[in-house]
Amino acid sequence: MGFGDFLKSTAKAAINGIQEKQERINKHKEHLQYRSDEEVIRTYKNSSGDLKFAAAMILKERGYGNQN
């Protein structure tokens, strides 16, 4: 196995990891989009990782966090 093969397999693994993470975030977003603002804010405050990131994205889409 040459260095090029190593780079290719490493890149492929990284891409797969990113795709899996994006799928998890999208599933969380689908679940959260039907919740009230208060519930999403509570989820954001009391969670971590992908769930917290998804809650932040939902809140941003709803206009929270815009400093206009």
Secondary structure, 3 states (H helix, E strand, C coil): CCHHHHHHHHHHHHHHHHHHHHHHHHHHHHHHCCCCHHHHHHHHHHCCHHHHHHHHHHHHHCCCCCCC
